[in-house]
Amino acid sequence: MQDEKFLVPYFSFLSSLPPMDAVRVISDYVRFPSVSTDPAFAAGMAGARDFAAKLLADAGLSVEVVPTPLHPIVLGRRPGPASWPHVVLYGHYDVQPADPLELWTSPPYQATVRNGRLYGRGAADNKGPHTIGLLGLTKLLRRRPDLPLRVTVLIEGEEEIGSPSFNGFLEKYKAELSGADFVLLSDTGSPSKDQIVVTTGLRGIIGLEARLTGPKMDLHSGLHGGAVYNTIQALAEICTSLHNADGSVNVPGFYDGVQTPSQWERDELKKFPLPEAAYREFLGVEALYAQPGYTPIEATRYGPTLEFNGIGGGYQGEGGKTVIPSKAFAKITCRLIPGQDADDIIRKVSAALRARVPRGTTLEIVIRQGNNAYHVVPPGKPDTPADQNPILAKAFEAAKEAVAGAFGKPPLFLSEGGSVPIIGDIKTVTGLDSLMIGLFTPDSNLHAPDESLELAIIERGILAYEALLEKLAG
């Protein structure tokens, strides 16, 4: 990667640009297979990066493509007097792999409209949502080219692989970004096209892999069975020990310092349009399994968890093979809530695993990731910080009005169960809080075949962004 920065000329004559077709724009964006995890998709990454740069230029921003050790970050700027509010818009141009391809109804990188939805990899995560924000901004600036609003847009290409270059970028541009008022993004979800959620929190996450080794080789189960501790049995016993019968996590100190949701958050969640019976039906399960102190719906947003994401060992082929395996593994993640520290939880879970290893087996722990939870409180709540940025407070109120106007009802203000680690990184490095507007729904199939985004959300989302930014500017 060369060190020079590539500059795109500033477009000043917005009124001369052709009218926008949002579905066409997002469809053109989707056609670039920008899979950041696989070097075979380098051309798709470059194409998506250049397309993102054009989107910023078309919005009237000056554009810089910032090299990183992996995939460049596209940075756009609309400067102005220091008295103007300053918003940072975030998005990412990379996508998840499309495999398994045979389960797609239409080609993943050939955007297709059917049944009121736009299908294609990246349509909902995150090309569609961040393009909605940019098109709302573009419409607004074409109508009001003198709008008193400073805008910085950053679109990264590594979100789907954990944003390894992002912290370095934040440190390098810390002085510039710290002068903004807040971050605005759409990389979270809502229950339907008619009920939008403004996300006020994200669970943190740690990830690790427990690798257990018994004998130095796979053993014939007839010749050696009964003399050695079966590695899969040992791993299963360790994993089983990590939860109590009531579903709570059986790791000493796991719940130390956890912060339960405020009453206003519990009350807001009661408005969520998904009864438990409908949730069970959606999941295809007969019963839900929440740990004490939380309803099942609360647990998905406000409860800490320990989950097994993958487990393996021994023979995996067709038929049978009578072996005692040498090795077995389990992939584990924990979702964290405010009050928990990622490094502390890694230490505690690792200590619990090591303490429960049977004699005759050895354990290796590989740490995959660790990020703390993020939480922001809207204005006017009992726990709203007294020193909250007034522009952020104004943005929350503007979002409430803009979403109500575009979608027909005001948003709900809720935490989300997922994790977007860069949000916490932005807060840690720059001090900026984030306003997150959910523009995908449970039917969007994120990270799965037939990913899609509702056309109604595209249309309404552009209107909401346009109104929000205009209200913010005044």
C-alpha positions as CSV (number, residue, x, y, z in Angstrom):
1,M,0.0,0.0,0.0
2,Q,1.4,3.4,-1.0
3,D,1.5,6.1,1.6
4,E,0.1,9.0,-0.5
5,K,-3.6,10.1,0.0
6,F,-5.8,10.1,-3.1
7,L,-7.9,13.3,-3.3
8,V,-11.2,13.5,-5.2
9,P,-12.2,17.0,-6.4
10,Y,-14.8,19.0,-4.5
11,F,-18.1,19.1,-6.4
12,S,-19.7,22.5,-5.8
13,F,-22.5,22.7,-8.4
14,L,-24.9,20.3,-6.7
15,S,-27.9,21.6,-8.6
16,S,-26.4,20.4,-11.9
17,L,-26.3,16.7,-10.9
18,P,-28.9,14.3,-12.2
19,P,-31.8,13.3,-9.9
20,M,-31.2,10.3,-7.6
21,D,-32.8,6.9,-8.0
22,A,-32.1,5.3,-4.6
23,V,-32.8,1.7,-5.5
24,R,-30.6,2.0,-8.6
25,V,-27.8,3.6,-6.5
26,I,-27.9,0.9,-3.9
27,S,-28.1,-1.8,-6.6
28,D,-25.0,-0.4,-8.3
29,Y,-23.2,-0.5,-5.0
30,V,-24.3,-4.1,-4.2
31,R,-22.8,-5.4,-7.5
32,F,-19.3,-5.0,-6.1
33,P,-18.4,-8.2,-4.2
34,S,-16.6,-6.4,-1.4
35,V,-15.7,-9.4,0.9
36,S,-13.0,-8.0,3.2
37,T,-12.1,-11.4,4.7
38,D,-11.0,-13.0,1.4
39,P,-8.1,-11.6,-0.7
40,A,-9.7,-13.1,-3.8
41,F,-12.2,-10.3,-3.7
42,A,-9.7,-7.5,-3.9
43,A,-11.2,-6.1,-7.1
44,G,-14.6,-6.0,-5.5
45,M,-13.2,-4.2,-2.5
46,A,-11.6,-1.6,-4.7
47,G,-14.8,-1.1,-6.7
48,A,-16.9,-0.6,-3.6
49,R,-14.4,1.8,-2.2
50,D,-14.4,3.9,-5.3
51,F,-18.2,3.8,-5.5
52,A,-18.4,5.1,-1.9
53,A,-16.0,7.9,-2.8
54,K,-18.3,8.9,-5.6
55,L,-21.3,8.9,-3.3
56,L,-19.5,11.4,-1.1
57,A,-18.4,13.5,-4.0
58,D,-22.0,13.5,-5.3
59,A,-23.1,14.8,-1.9
60,G,-20.8,17.8,-2.3
61,L,-18.1,16.7,0.0
62,S,-14.4,16.8,-0.5
63,V,-13.1,13.2,-0.5
64,E,-9.9,11.6,0.8
65,V,-9.2,7.9,0.5
66,V,-7.0,7.0,3.6
67,P,-4.7,4.0,3.2
68,T,-4.6,1.5,6.0
69,P,-2.7,-1.8,6.5
70,L,-5.6,-3.7,4.9
71,H,-8.5,-1.8,3.3
72,P,-8.7,2.0,2.9
73,I,-11.2,4.2,4.7
74,V,-13.1,6.7,2.6
75,L,-13.3,10.1,4.4
76,G,-15.6,12.9,3.3
77,R,-15.7,16.5,4.6
78,R,-18.1,19.4,4.5
79,P,-16.4,22.1,6.5
80,G,-17.9,25.3,7.9
81,P,-17.7,27.8,10.8
82,A,-17.1,26.4,14.3
83,S,-20.5,27.7,15.3
84,W,-22.2,25.2,13.1
85,P,-23.2,21.7,14.5
86,H,-20.8,19.0,13.4
87,V,-22.0,15.4,12.7
88,V,-20.0,12.4,11.7
89,L,-21.7,9.8,9.5
90,Y,-20.4,6.3,9.6
91,G,-20.8,3.3,7.3
92,H,-18.9,0.3,6.0
93,Y,-18.5,-0.9,2.4
94,D,-17.3,-4.4,3.1
95,V,-19.7,-7.3,3.3
96,Q,-19.9,-10.9,4.6
97,P,-19.2,-13.8,2.2
98,A,-22.2,-14.9,0.2
99,D,-21.8,-18.6,0.8
100,P,-23.6,-20.9,0.4
101,L,-24.4,-19.5,-3.0
102,E,-26.9,-22.3,-3.9
103,L,-29.3,-21.0,-1.2
104,W,-29.7,-17.6,-2.9
105,T,-32.9,-17.1,-4.9
106,S,-31.2,-14.6,-7.1
107,P,-27.4,-13.9,-7.5
108,P,-26.0,-12.2,-4.4
109,Y,-24.2,-9.5,-6.2
110,Q,-26.9,-8.8,-8.8
111,A,-29.4,-6.7,-6.8
112,T,-33.0,-7.9,-7.5
113,V,-36.3,-6.3,-6.5
114,R,-39.2,-8.6,-5.7
115,N,-42.1,-8.6,-3.2
116,G,-41.3,-5.1,-2.0
117,R,-37.7,-5.8,-1.1
118,L,-34.2,-5.2,-2.6
119,Y,-32.2,-8.5,-2.5
120,G,-28.4,-8.7,-2.6
121,R,-25.4,-9.1,-0.3
122,G,-24.8,-5.8,1.5
123,A,-28.3,-4.4,0.7
124,A,-29.1,-4.3,4.5
125,D,-25.6,-4.7,6.0
126,N,-24.4,-2.0,5.4
127,K,-24.4,-0.5,1.9
128,G,-28.1,0.1,1.8
129,P,-28.5,1.8,5.2
130,H,-25.4,4.1,5.0
131,T,-26.4,5.0,1.4
132,I,-29.8,6.0,2.7
133,G,-28.1,8.5,5.0
134,L,-25.9,9.8,2.2
135,L,-28.8,10.2,-0.2
136,G,-30.8,12.1,2.5
137,L,-27.8,14.4,3.0
138,T,-27.4,14.8,-0.8
139,K,-31.1,15.8,-1.2
140,L,-30.9,18.3,1.6
141,L,-27.7,19.9,0.3
142,R,-29.1,20.2,-3.2
143,R,-32.1,22.0,-1.8
144,R,-30.2,24.0,0.8
145,P,-26.6,24.4,-0.4
146,D,-26.0,27.0,2.3
147,L,-27.1,24.7,5.1
148,P,-25.3,25.6,8.4
149,L,-24.0,22.1,9.1
150,R,-20.5,20.6,9.2
151,V,-20.4,17.0,8.0
152,T,-17.7,14.4,8.2
153,V,-18.4,11.0,6.6
154,L,-16.2,7.9,7.2
155,I,-16.8,4.6,5.4
156,E,-14.5,1.8,6.4
157,G,-13.8,-1.5,4.6
158,E,-13.1,-3.8,7.6
159,E,-16.2,-3.9,9.8
160,E,-17.0,-7.5,8.9
161,I,-13.5,-8.6,10.1
162,G,-13.5,-6.7,13.3
163,S,-12.1,-3.3,12.1
164,P,-8.5,-4.1,12.8
165,S,-7.3,-0.8,11.2
166,F,-9.9,1.4,12.7
167,N,-8.2,2.3,16.0
168,G,-5.1,3.4,14.2
169,F,-7.2,5.6,12.0
170,L,-9.0,7.1,15.0
171,E,-5.7,7.9,16.7
172,K,-4.4,9.6,13.6
173,Y,-7.5,11.7,13.1
174,K,-8.4,12.1,16.7
175,A,-8.0,15.8,16.8
176,E,-10.3,16.4,13.9
177,L,-13.0,13.9,14.9
178,S,-13.0,14.9,18.5
179,G,-14.2,18.4,17.4
180,A,-17.5,16.9,16.2
181,D,-20.7,16.7,18.3
182,F,-21.8,13.1,17.7
183,V,-21.8,10.1,15.3
184,L,-24.8,9.2,13.2
185,L,-25.2,5.8,11.7
186,S,-27.6,3.0,10.6
187,D,-26.0,-0.4,11.4
188,T,-28.6,-1.6,13.8
189,G,-32.1,-3.1,13.5
190,S,-35.8,-2.4,14.0
191,P,-38.7,-4.7,14.4
192,S,-40.5,-3.7,11.2
193,K,-40.8,-1.1,8.5
194,D,-43.5,0.6,10.6
195,Q,-41.6,0.7,13.9
196,I,-38.1,2.1,13.9
197,V,-35.8,1.8,16.9
198,V,-33.2,4.4,17.8
199,T,-30.6,2.2,19.4
200,T,-29.3,3.5,22.8
201,G,-26.9,0.7,23.7
202,L,-25.0,-2.3,22.3
203,R,-23.7,-5.3,24.2
204,G,-20.0,-5.8,24.4
205,I,-18.4,-9.0,23.3
206,I,-15.5,-11.3,24.1
207,G,-14.5,-14.3,22.0
208,L,-12.2,-17.2,22.8
209,E,-11.6,-20.8,21.7
210,A,-11.0,-23.6,24.2
211,R,-8.7,-26.3,22.7
212,L,-8.5,-29.5,24.7
213,T,-5.9,-32.2,24.1
214,G,-5.9,-35.7,25.5
215,P,-3.7,-38.5,24.1
216,K,-1.1,-37.6,21.6
217,M,-3.0,-39.3,18.8
218,D,-6.5,-40.5,18.0
219,L,-7.0,-43.9,19.7
220,H,-8.8,-47.1,18.8
221,S,-11.8,-47.0,21.1
222,G,-11.8,-50.8,21.5
223,L,-8.2,-51.1,22.4
224,H,-7.9,-48.1,24.6
225,G,-11.5,-47.2,25.7
226,G,-11.8,-47.2,29.5
227,A,-8.2,-46.3,30.1
228,V,-8.1,-42.7,29.0
229,Y,-10.4,-39.7,29.6
230,N,-12.3,-39.2,26.3
231,T,-11.5,-35.7,25.1
232,I,-15.0,-34.9,23.8
233,Q,-16.5,-36.1,27.1
234,A,-14.1,-33.9,29.1
235,L,-14.8,-30.9,26.8
236,A,-18.6,-31.4,27.1
237,E,-18.3,-31.6,30.9
238,I,-16.4,-28.4,31.0
239,C,-18.9,-26.6,28.8
240,T,-21.9,-27.9,30.7
241,S,-20.3,-26.6,34.0
242,L,-20.4,-23.0,32.7
243,H,-24.1,-22.6,33.3
244,N,-26.4,-23.2,36.2
245,A,-29.7,-25.0,35.9
246,D,-31.6,-21.7,35.8
247,G,-29.6,-20.5,32.8
248,S,-27.3,-18.1,34.7
249,V,-23.6,-18.2,33.9
250,N,-21.5,-20.3,36.4
251,V,-18.3,-18.3,36.3
252,P,-17.1,-16.7,39.6
253,G,-17.4,-12.9,39.4
254,F,-19.2,-12.9,36.1
255,Y,-22.0,-10.6,37.3
256,D,-19.9,-8.3,39.4
257,G,-20.8,-4.7,38.7
258,V,-23.5,-5.4,36.1
259,Q,-25.9,-2.6,35.6
260,T,-29.6,-3.6,35.2
261,P,-31.8,-1.6,32.8
262,S,-33.4,1.6,34.0
263,Q,-37.1,1.6,34.5
264,W,-37.7,3.8,31.5
265,E,-35.8,1.2,29.4
266,R,-38.0,-1.6,30.7
267,D,-41.1,0.6,30.0
268,E,-39.9,1.4,26.5
269,L,-39.4,-2.3,25.8
270,K,-43.0,-3.1,26.7
271,K,-44.0,-1.1,23.6
272,F,-41.9,-3.4,21.4
273,P,-44.3,-5.0,18.9
274,L,-43.2,-8.6,19.4
275,P,-45.1,-10.7,22.1
276,E,-43.2,-13.7,23.5
277,A,-45.6,-16.1,21.7
278,A,-44.8,-14.5,18.3
279,Y,-41.1,-14.5,19.2
280,R,-41.2,-18.3,19.9
281,E,-43.0,-18.8,16.6
282,F,-40.4,-16.7,14.8
283,L,-37.6,-18.8,16.3
284,G,-39.4,-22.1,15.9
285,V,-39.0,-23.2,19.5
286,E,-41.6,-24.3,22.1
287,A,-40.1,-22.5,25.0
288,L,-37.7,-19.6,25.8
289,Y,-34.9,-19.8,28.2
290,A,-34.0,-16.6,29.9
291,Q,-31.7,-16.2,33.0
292,P,-33.2,-14.9,36.2
293,G,-34.1,-11.2,36.5
294,Y,-35.0,-10.8,32.8
295,T,-37.9,-11.6,30.6
296,P,-36.9,-13.3,27.4
297,I,-37.3,-10.1,25.4
298,E,-35.3,-8.1,28.0
299,A,-32.6,-10.8,28.1
300,T,-31.8,-10.4,24.4
301,R,-31.0,-6.7,24.9
302,Y,-30.0,-6.1,28.5
303,G,-28.7,-9.5,29.8
304,P,-25.1,-10.8,29.8
305,T,-24.6,-14.2,28.2
306,L,-22.1,-17.0,27.7
307,E,-22.7,-18.9,24.4
308,F,-21.2,-21.8,22.6
309,N,-20.9,-20.9,18.9
310,G,-19.1,-24.0,17.7
311,I,-17.8,-27.4,19.0
312,G,-15.9,-30.2,17.4
313,G,-13.6,-33.1,17.7
314,G,-13.2,-36.6,16.5
315,Y,-14.6,-38.1,13.3
316,Q,-16.9,-35.8,11.3
317,G,-17.3,-37.8,8.1
318,E,-20.1,-40.1,6.9
319,G,-20.9,-43.2,8.9
320,G,-18.9,-44.1,12.0
321,K,-15.2,-44.4,13.0
322,T,-14.5,-45.9,16.4
323,V,-11.9,-43.5,17.8
324,I,-11.2,-41.6,21.0
325,P,-10.1,-38.2,19.6
326,S,-6.8,-36.6,20.5
327,K,-8.3,-33.1,20.3
328,A,-11.6,-31.3,20.7
329,F,-12.5,-27.6,20.7
330,A,-15.3,-25.2,21.6
331,K,-15.8,-21.6,20.4
332,I,-17.2,-19.4,23.1
333,T,-18.5,-15.8,23.1
334,C,-19.9,-13.7,25.9
335,R,-22.2,-10.7,25.3
336,L,-21.5,-8.0,27.9
337,I,-23.6,-5.2,29.4
338,P,-22.6,-2.0,31.1
339,G,-20.6,-2.6,34.3
340,Q,-18.7,-5.5,32.8
341,D,-15.1,-5.1,31.5
342,A,-14.1,-7.2,28.6
343,D,-10.5,-7.9,29.8
344,D,-11.9,-8.9,33.2
345,I,-14.4,-11.3,31.8
346,I,-11.8,-12.9,29.6
347,R,-9.6,-13.5,32.7
348,K,-12.6,-14.9,34.7
349,V,-13.9,-17.2,31.9
350,S,-10.3,-18.4,31.2
351,A,-9.7,-19.1,34.9
352,A,-13.0,-21.1,35.1
353,L,-12.1,-23.2,32.1
354,R,-8.6,-24.0,33.4
355,A,-10.0,-24.9,36.9
356,R,-12.3,-27.5,35.4
357,V,-9.9,-29.4,33.1
358,P,-9.9,-33.1,34.1
359,R,-6.6,-34.8,34.8
360,G,-5.2,-36.4,31.6
361,T,-6.2,-33.5,29.4
362,T,-4.5,-30.2,28.7
363,L,-6.2,-26.9,27.7
364,E,-5.1,-24.1,25.4
365,I,-7.1,-20.9,25.2
366,V,-7.0,-18.6,22.2
367,I,-8.4,-15.1,22.7
368,R,-10.3,-13.9,19.6
369,Q,-11.7,-10.5,20.6
370,G,-12.8,-8.2,23.5
371,N,-14.9,-5.1,23.5
372,N,-16.9,-3.4,26.2
373,A,-20.6,-2.5,26.0
374,Y,-21.8,0.9,24.8
375,H,-24.7,2.9,26.3
376,V,-26.0,6.4,25.6
377,V,-29.1,8.0,27.3
378,P,-31.5,10.3,25.4
379,P,-32.3,13.7,26.9
380,G,-35.0,14.0,29.5
381,K,-34.5,10.7,31.2
382,P,-33.8,10.3,35.0
383,D,-30.3,9.0,34.2
384,T,-29.4,11.5,31.4
385,P,-25.9,12.9,32.1
386,A,-26.0,16.4,33.3
387,D,-23.2,17.4,31.0
388,Q,-24.7,15.8,27.8
389,N,-23.6,17.6,24.6
390,P,-26.5,19.9,23.7
391,I,-26.1,19.2,20.0
392,L,-26.4,15.4,20.7
393,A,-29.6,16.1,22.8
394,K,-31.0,18.2,19.9
395,A,-30.2,15.4,17.5
396,F,-32.1,12.9,19.6
397,E,-35.2,15.1,19.6
398,A,-34.7,15.8,15.8
399,A,-34.5,12.0,15.2
400,K,-37.7,11.5,17.1
401,E,-39.6,14.1,15.0
402,A,-38.0,13.0,11.7
403,V,-38.7,9.3,12.2
404,A,-42.3,10.0,13.3
405,G,-42.8,12.2,10.2
406,A,-41.3,9.7,7.7
407,F,-42.5,6.4,9.2
408,G,-45.8,7.4,10.8
409,K,-45.0,6.8,14.4
410,P,-42.2,7.9,16.8
411,P,-39.2,5.6,17.3
412,L,-38.6,3.4,20.3
413,F,-35.4,4.1,22.3
414,L,-33.9,0.7,23.1
415,S,-30.6,-1.1,23.6
416,E,-29.7,-3.9,21.1
417,G,-28.3,-7.3,21.8
418,G,-25.7,-7.2,19.1
419,S,-22.3,-5.7,19.2
420,V,-20.7,-3.0,17.0
421,P,-17.3,-2.7,18.5
422,I,-16.3,0.4,16.6
423,I,-18.9,2.4,18.5
424,G,-17.2,1.8,21.8
425,D,-13.8,2.5,20.1
426,I,-15.1,5.9,18.8
427,K,-16.3,6.8,22.3
428,T,-13.0,5.7,23.9
429,V,-10.7,7.5,21.5
430,T,-12.7,10.6,20.5
431,G,-15.3,11.0,23.3
432,L,-18.1,11.0,20.8
433,D,-21.5,9.4,21.5
434,S,-23.5,7.8,18.7
435,L,-27.1,8.2,17.5
436,M,-28.0,4.8,15.8
437,I,-31.1,4.5,13.7
438,G,-32.1,0.9,12.9
439,L,-32.9,0.4,9.1
440,F,-32.9,-3.3,8.8
441,T,-35.5,-5.8,10.1
442,P,-35.6,-9.4,11.3
443,D,-36.6,-10.4,7.7
444,S,-33.4,-8.8,6.3
445,N,-31.4,-12.0,6.7
446,L,-28.1,-10.4,7.7
447,H,-25.1,-12.6,7.0
448,A,-27.3,-15.2,5.4
449,P,-28.6,-16.1,1.9
450,D,-31.3,-13.8,0.4
451,E,-30.2,-10.7,2.4
452,S,-32.6,-7.9,1.6
453,L,-33.9,-4.4,2.5
454,E,-37.5,-3.2,2.3
455,L,-38.1,-0.6,-0.4
456,A,-40.4,1.2,2.0
457,I,-37.5,1.6,4.5
458,I,-35.3,3.0,1.7
459,E,-37.9,5.7,0.8
460,R,-38.8,6.6,4.3
461,G,-35.3,6.4,5.6
462,I,-34.1,9.0,3.1
463,L,-36.9,11.3,4.1
464,A,-36.1,10.8,7.8
465,Y,-32.4,11.5,7.3
466,E,-33.1,14.6,5.3
467,A,-35.5,15.9,8.0
468,L,-33.2,15.0,10.9
469,L,-30.2,16.8,9.4
470,E,-32.2,19.9,8.5
471,K,-33.7,20.1,12.1
472,L,-30.2,19.7,13.5
473,A,-28.9,22.5,11.4
474,G,-31.9,24.7,12.2
